[in-house]
Amino acid sequence: MEEQDRPCEYLSGVGPVWCPGCGYYGILSALVEAFADLKLPTNDLALISGIGCSSRLPYFVKAYGFHSIHGRGLPIAQGVKTANPELTVVAVGGDGDGLAIGGGHLPHIARNNVDITYLLFNNAIYGMTKGQFSPTTVLFPITKTSPFGLAGESVNPCALAIVYGASFVARGFSVKKEHLKDLIIQGIEHRGFSFIEILASCSSFNTTDMNVARIINNLQMVPEDHNPEDEIEALRLATDKEKINLGVLVRNPRPTLGDKFQEVQKKAKAKAPEAKAQAAMEDLLAQFA
């Protein structure tokens, strides 16, 4: 098979149903090309999603898929990875799905350093339900749920991930496909929780916040001399008011949740005879079931 055809191996044959001009097409393309470059077997891949336009993605990719309920993609992805650590697990969701109803899961996935990759599609609007403001809406104050403007402030996804302790944090842009593909590859290869915010246009309901021309005119790449272990500097880059910084903000390896589970198993076996150790482990695992 020709090298340029390899990404097609990861397409399910189900055609995407996003609007014309949607930035999510670029994300899908970057994702399957990343899988192809990594030469990941399709039966070793699992895509987990919540609810929203972005969460339709598992249907379009040839892999194990779980289209879950609103905001619950991350804990389900953690369960999949815990049950089968050999799988490459990628969770996907939108800014509303991941930062509103699902926002309470992000800090715990990050602090526990669960070995999964989370792609947060940020178009700063609820698109599937036809244009309500989301936690990241900034420049488009008039929406169907804010007809007289927004009273609240927006959240910064990368800043949240950094403060919560994610061991890999990056920001990409759906239009810069090659750069985004490289970020996804780095995120998957990183052992631990990888959080990648992906800026994407919504051509139907928010052409202000994620206007492609506005982003292109204001973006810059993370400086080459940036130390990704310097979380304070990473936070400054993530919250820059003048420029939109794209690239790897944080890469700070540390033991994963799976590593810690193995430590617990060793301690349990050392404390009791084999039969008692097995019973103790079963009781321990039942607490997390």
HELIX and SHEET records of a PDB file:
HELIX    1   1 GLU A    3  TYR A   10  5                                   8    
HELIX    2   2 TYR A   24  LEU A   38  1                                  15    
HELIX    3   3 THR A   42  ASP A   44  5                                   3    
HELIX    4   4 SER A   54  PHE A   60  5                                   7    
HELIX    5   5 GLY A   73  ALA A   83  1                                  11    
HELIX    6   6 ASP A   95  GLY A   96  1                                   2    
HELIX    7   7 ASP A   97  ILE A  101  3                                   5    
HELIX    8   8 LEU A  106  ARG A  111  1                                   6    
HELIX    9   9 PRO A  157  TYR A  164  1                                   8    
HELIX   10  10 LYS A  177  GLU A  189  1                                  13    
HELIX   11  11 VAL A  212  ASN A  218  1                                   7    
HELIX   12  12 GLU A  231  ALA A  238  1                                   8    
HELIX   13  13 LEU A  257  LYS A  271  1                                  15    
HELIX   14  14 GLU A  274  ALA A  286  1                                  13    
SHEET    1   A 8 TYR A  64  HIS A  67  0                                        
SHEET    2   A 8 LEU A  45  SER A  49  1                                        
SHEET    3   A 8 THR A  88  GLY A  94  1                                        
SHEET    4   A 8 THR A 117  ASN A 122  1                                        
SHEET    5   A 8 SER A 194  LEU A 199  1                                        
SHEET    6   A 8 PHE A 168  PHE A 173  1                                        
SHEET    7   A 8 ILE A 244  ARG A 251 -1                                        
SHEET    8   A 8 LEU A 219  MET A 221  1                                        
END                                                                             
